[in-house]
Amino acid sequence: MNREVFDREMTKILDSELKLPLIQIGLIRDVMLKEDKAAMTLITTELEQEQGITEIRCKQIEGLLRTMGMTDIHIRVKQVSAEEKHSITVRAQEMKPSGQQPANRGGAQGSFPVSPLIKAGVQFIAVASGKGGVGKSTVTLNLALSLQKAGKKVGIIDADIYGFSIPDMMGIHEKPEPTNSRPTPIESDGVQVISTGFFVKGNDPVLWRGPRLGRMLSSFLNDVMWGPLDYMLIDLPPGTGDIALAVHQMIPECSEIIVTTPQSTATVVAERAGLMALQTNHRILGVVENMSYYEDPSGTKHYIFGKGGGEKLANQLNTSLLTQIPIVPDDLESTKPNLLSSIYDNLAHHIIQSSS
C-alpha cells in the first residue's frame, strides 16, 4: 500500500468533536508502510483511554487496514495532556471551511460540537443541587422511571463525577459494550444509562479536573450510541463546578430542576446552583424539596429538617415548588407502596405538560 492510499482511507476515521479526520489533524503520526505491514502512532489523552475511546479508535484503524490487505499492524499509543490535545484541535479548527466551525461554547472547556441528541430534539433536564446528600440522584432516577412509565423514551447521564450512584441504585453491574465501535448505554427498567462509574476501576477516586471533565461529558453526548430518546436527564455533581459549567456551555437548551431539603444550609447553597442556571439562560422548571417531613402511623407530620426551605428557594429563584417528598423509611415502604410512586408520577406529568 502506498501512502496516498493510506491517507485517503484514514480520512474515514473522524475525531468525534471536530468531525475532522484523525490523520489530517495530526492525531495519527509516524506512519510506516511496507508491503502488508503498517505501523503508526495514535495520539490520545488519559481520559480517552479511561473511557475506552482509544481502544475503539485502535480497532477502527486496524479494521480499516485489514480490509485493505494489511495483516501486520502495530499501533503505538502516545498519551498527551488534555491541554496538548486542545492545542492540536484548536489548530485543526483553522482547517475547516468558513461556516463549518464546531459550536464554540467558550470558557475553559474549549469548543464542542452540537450533540446529535440536540439536533434530534431530545429534551434535556439537568438535576442539580447545592450540596450532596439531598437525594438528587434519587430524584433523577425516580423521575426517569415515571417518565418512562408515562410512555416516554428516557436516558440518564450520570455525570456526578465524584459520587456516581445511578448504576448501583438500578442494580447495573455490567459495563457498556461497543456497537459499531461506539459505546452503547446500559438499559435497565426501560431507561438507557451511561455513567462515569462505568469507566472507573472499582471504587478508585476520580481525579479529573477542568477540560477533562468537559471532554467526558462531550463524549457521553456525542460518542455514545443512544437509542431514540424523548428526554435525557443529567445527574449533575453538587455545586457549580466544571461539569455544571460544561452542561451550560454544551446544552444551552437544557432545563433544570433544583433539589434541596428544607434545611436553611441546603437552600442557601442550592440557590447558587439556581442562580448559575439563570445567569446562563437555562430555564428552571422548579424546585423539588426532598426529605420534607416524616409522617408517623398516626398521621402526624414531623419536620425533622425544618420547614419551608423549598418554598423559600423557589421564591428566590422566581420559580415554583414542584413537589415535597416525604421521608419513607425502608421498613414502611411496603405499607405505603404507592406514595412515592404517585408523587414522582405527578412530577413527571408536570414535566411533560410544561415541555409540550
Secondary structure as the mmCIF struct_conf table of DSSP 4:
data_model
#
loop_
_struct_conf.conf_type_id
_struct_conf.id
_struct_conf.beg_label_comp_id
_struct_conf.beg_label_asym_id
_struct_conf.beg_label_seq_id
_struct_conf.end_label_comp_id
_struct_conf.end_label_asym_id
_struct_conf.end_label_seq_id
HELX_RH_AL_P HELX_RH_AL_P1 ARG A 3 MET A 10
TURN_TY1_P TURN_TY1_P1 THR A 11 LYS A 12
BEND BEND1 ILE A 13 ILE A 13
STRN STRN1 LEU A 14 LEU A 14
TURN_TY1_P TURN_TY1_P2 SER A 16 LEU A 18
BEND BEND2 LEU A 20 LEU A 20
STRN STRN2 PRO A 21 PRO A 21
TURN_TY1_P TURN_TY1_P3 LEU A 22 GLY A 26
BEND BEND3 LEU A 27 LEU A 27
STRN STRN3 ILE A 28 LYS A 34
TURN_TY1_P TURN_TY1_P4 GLU A 35 ASP A 36
STRN STRN4 LYS A 37 THR A 45
HELX_RH_AL_P HELX_RH_AL_P2 GLU A 46 GLN A 51
TURN_TY1_P TURN_TY1_P5 GLY A 52 GLY A 52
HELX_RH_AL_P HELX_RH_AL_P3 ILE A 53 THR A 67
TURN_TY1_P TURN_TY1_P6 MET A 68 GLY A 69
STRN STRN5 ASP A 72 VAL A 80
HELX_RH_AL_P HELX_RH_AL_P4 ALA A 82 GLN A 93
TURN_TY1_P TURN_TY1_P7 GLU A 94 MET A 95
BEND BEND4 LYS A 96 LYS A 96
HELX_LH_PP_P HELX_LH_PP_P1 PRO A 97 PRO A 97
TURN_TY1_P TURN_TY1_P8 SER A 98 GLY A 99
HELX_LH_PP_P HELX_LH_PP_P2 GLN A 101 ALA A 103
STRN STRN6 ASN A 104 ASN A 104
BEND BEND5 GLY A 107 GLY A 107
TURN_TY1_P TURN_TY1_P9 ALA A 108 GLN A 109
STRN STRN7 SER A 111 SER A 111
HELX_LH_PP_P HELX_LH_PP_P3 PRO A 113 SER A 115
HELX_RH_AL_P HELX_RH_AL_P5 PRO A 116 LYS A 119
TURN_TY1_P TURN_TY1_P10 ALA A 120 GLY A 121
HELX_LH_PP_P HELX_LH_PP_P4 VAL A 122 VAL A 122
STRN STRN8 GLN A 123 SER A 129
BEND BEND6 GLY A 130 GLY A 135
HELX_RH_AL_P HELX_RH_AL_P6 LYS A 136 LYS A 149
TURN_TY1_P TURN_TY1_P11 ALA A 150 GLY A 151
STRN STRN9 VAL A 154 ASP A 158
TURN_TY1_P TURN_TY1_P12 ILE A 161 TYR A 162
BEND BEND7 GLY A 163 GLY A 163
HELX_RH_AL_P HELX_RH_AL_P7 ILE A 166 MET A 170
TURN_TY1_P TURN_TY1_P13 GLY A 171 GLY A 171
BEND BEND8 GLU A 174 GLU A 174
HELX_LH_PP_P HELX_LH_PP_P5 PRO A 176 GLU A 177
STRN STRN10 PRO A 178 THR A 179
TURN_TY1_P TURN_TY1_P14 ASN A 180 SER A 181
STRN STRN11 ARG A 182 PRO A 183
HELX_LH_PP_P HELX_LH_PP_P6 PRO A 185 PRO A 185
STRN STRN12 ILE A 186 SER A 188
TURN_TY1_P TURN_TY1_P15 ASP A 189 GLY A 190
STRN STRN13 VAL A 191 SER A 195
HELX_RH_3T_P HELX_RH_3T_P1 THR A 196 PHE A 199
BEND BEND9 VAL A 200 VAL A 200
TURN_TY1_P TURN_TY1_P16 GLY A 202 ASN A 203
HELX_LH_PP_P HELX_LH_PP_P7 ASP A 204 VAL A 206
HELX_RH_AL_P HELX_RH_AL_P8 GLY A 210 ASN A 222
TURN_TY1_P TURN_TY1_P17 ASP A 223 ASP A 223
BEND BEND10 VAL A 224 VAL A 224
BEND BEND11 ASP A 230 ASP A 230
STRN STRN14 TYR A 231 ASP A 235
HELX_LH_PP_P HELX_LH_PP_P8 LEU A 236 PRO A 237
BEND BEND12 PRO A 238 GLY A 241
HELX_RH_AL_P HELX_RH_AL_P9 ASP A 242 MET A 250
TURN_TY1_P TURN_TY1_P18 PRO A 252 GLU A 253
STRN STRN15 SER A 255 THR A 260
BEND BEND13 PRO A 262 GLN A 263
HELX_RH_AL_P HELX_RH_AL_P10 SER A 264 GLN A 279
TURN_TY1_P TURN_TY1_P19 THR A 280 ASN A 281
HELX_LH_PP_P HELX_LH_PP_P9 HIS A 282 HIS A 282
STRN STRN16 ARG A 283 GLU A 295
TURN_TY1_P TURN_TY1_P20 PRO A 297 SER A 298
BEND BEND14 GLY A 299 GLY A 299
STRN STRN17 LYS A 301 HIS A 302
TURN_TY1_P TURN_TY1_P21 ILE A 304 PHE A 305
BEND BEND15 LYS A 307 GLY A 308
HELX_RH_AL_P HELX_RH_AL_P11 GLY A 309 GLN A 316
TURN_TY1_P TURN_TY1_P22 LEU A 317 ASN A 318
STRN STRN18 LEU A 321 ILE A 327
HELX_RH_AL_P HELX_RH_AL_P12 ASP A 330 GLU A 333
TURN_TY1_P TURN_TY1_P23 SER A 334 THR A 335
BEND BEND16 LYS A 336 LYS A 336
TURN_TY1_P TURN_TY1_P24 PRO A 337 ASN A 338
HELX_RH_AL_P HELX_RH_AL_P13 LEU A 339 SER A 355
#
